[in-house]
Every structure is written in C-alpha cells, then in structure tokens.
Amino acid sequence: MTEQTERSLAEQPSDTERLPPAAPAAPGGGTGGGAARGAAGGAAHPAGPATGRTTADAPVLPHATPPPLAPPRPLGEPRTWPRDFTDRLTAPLPGVRALARIAREGKLRPPPETLPEIQQLPFAPGPMPAAGPTTLALTWAGHASWIIRVGGLTVLTDPVWSRKILGTPARVTPVGVRWEDLPPVDAVVISHNHYDHLDAPTLKRLPRHTPLLLPAGLAPWARRRGFTQVTDLDWWEAVELPAPGGPVRFDFVPAHHWSKRTLTDTCRSLWGGWLLTAPDGRRIHFAGDTGYGHWFEEIGRRYPGIDLALLPIGAYDPRWMLRPVHTDPEEAVKACQDLGARALAPMHWSTFLLSGEPPLEPLHRVRAAWAATGRPREDLWDLPVGASRVLAER
C-alpha cells in the first residue's frame, strides 16, 4: 500500500460505517449504467473491518447456465457513466482509526531484518520468444506488468516502467524488459487507476494512437493526455481488436478492489480484471489488483476453460486491513481453482515493497499452497522478473 493510498484512505468513512446496498441491475447499453450491478454474483454485502471478511461466500449456482457473452462494443465509443462506482465495493474502505492502528503497529514496510532477502528476489531477464499469429506467450516485466503476445498482437498490462512511483520506495528489482527492446505495442489494458497500475510516465512513452482499454470512467483521463483510441468498459463488456491470427477478444471482468488517484475521485472510475481470448479460444485471466471473493467463481462460470490466471500474491500484510483488496498467496491459489484455470502465474510481488510481509515470503507461500493442491508443478508459472513462457496450443 503506497503512502498516497494511505493518505487517500484517511478521507474515507470510519471503520464502523457501512456501504449502501448495490443498486439493482440496469440494462446494458450506451449509457454504461452498470451492466453488472445485478450480476449473478449478487449485490455487495460489505463486511466490517473487524472480521476482515469479504463476500467470498456469496452464493453462485454451480449448475446455472451462464448468460451469453456480451457482443463486442465499438472501439472508442463515447460513454456516459454514473458519478461514482461506490456501490461496486465489496467491503468498506478503512477509515482514520484503521490508519492509526497500522501506524501504531508499524507494518507499512517489511521488518528491517528481512530486507537482505531483496538480494535473492528472482530476476532473470532474457530475450522474448518469437511470437507468430498462433503463439500465446507471456513475459513478466515486474509487479502487474506483463507483455502478452496473442494472435500476433503485443499487449501490455498495467505497464509500469518507472523506477519509482508516487509515495513508494523505488523498485527493488529492475524492469524485466528494457523499453527499447519491446516490439511495437498494439494495445494496453489497465485494471484501475492506482499509481502502481496506471503509470502516466510509462504511458507517455507510447504513440498516442496506441489503443488503450480502460475501466469505466477512465477514458477522459487518457484523452486529456492525447490518446486517440480510448475505450472504457463496464464489467462483463468486451471489445475485439483485429490481429494477424484473427480477432482477439478483451472482456472486462469484476475484481474486489477500489479506485482513487486524487483527493476528490474516490471510486469515480471502475476497477477490474481482463479476460483475453485468443483466436483459437485459449484464455488468459489478468486479475489486476484484487482481494479474494465470489467474483472468481462467477468469472469461471461465464468463461469456462481459462488456461492461465495471472493473480496477485503480494502486498497482503497486515491481513486485517488488506484482506478485502489484496489476495495472499493461499487465496491466489484458491482463486485459480475457483476460476477453473489450468495454470497460475503469480504477480504483484518482488518489485515494489508495498506492505509488511518479508520480500521472499509470497514466493515460498504460493509454492507451498500450490503443492498442497496436488496439481502439476509445471502449472505454477512462478517466473522470475524478466522471464518468459509460451502457453501450449490446445
């Protein structure tokens, strides 16, 4: 959690306050009024910070027929959105007392005696694999930044090539791929507007005609910076991009998180993950930043046959505060199972030290949690920063 986030949280309601219930479902359409407000996961049922619980046990009918996928929306479509998306929260945001507690406990950074572990963080940059129209390959640049080669396209997720982001110490591992070594970028997907996921200095390096796929409400931010191909989506909406191997589909899906970038824009834009579907049907789920909860089962129900889930495993300590918005390693493994995904690629660790766990702890814990499931070891893609892997064809 960055210092900017800490300052933002201080403005939120106190720990004892509760959120209003989610609004009823609104029909999909050009207004973007919230196609997911009454989605099958149910309305939000916020839990108090004292328990640290989220809506993980919200009912999902395992045998219910999933709704058909939404037809792709037009790229660059102008949209009108609600003033804010507070009704999408699945837990209240911490207030002043929570921040006072975390300050007393001194858990904003890893214990000093664990910092020598930084030298052991896995870093193995190498050339990216050749990627043709039928290749689906990933390279981890660090944190939540991936280079995904799909259908002949090069897609960046939450690209952060900056050495330092607002309110945090500098990154502890270099970027896994030098910017000048990237192939031409065909699209960028953003999960939400926190500074460690929406990095303006990195986006400024891109040609302004690069397609940006954003959460609802973020398009004006991008257009003010000169980007001309900007599309923002609600949960369960999708677009397609033409590609040499055939169209690649991008679905925006829910996550258990929140948004804030300035002192006055709490939850004014949406947050979520992305489901990328290759021309041959292979699927990758990029979760962005999220806590554990019922949305994973619902995503798996609507998008069966996910091949690979990119899930966060870091920035989770202390749990009493971060559980609603950041999965720990065991929850990431559980989320992978809920999604029905065959393989898991951990992320959101080993780059920026944002919370109190020791630097290497996420890796040790995710390996142990994966082994406990009995699933094949090769399906845990615990890549070093800078490493690549190719997803086998079906």
NORLINWO-V148264 format. One record per helix or strand of 3 or more residues. SS is the DSSP state (A for helix, B for strand). FROM is the first residue (numbers start at 1). LEN is the number of residues. Records with the same first field share a line. If there is no record, write none. Layout:
BEGIN
SS=FROM-LEN  FROM-LEN
END
This chain:
BEGIN
A=3-7  86-3  96-10  112-9  179-3  200-4  219-6  295-8  319-4  329-11  361-13  377-3
B=136-7  145-6  153-5  187-3  211-5  230-4  237-5  248-6  273-5  283-4  308-5  343-5  388-3
END
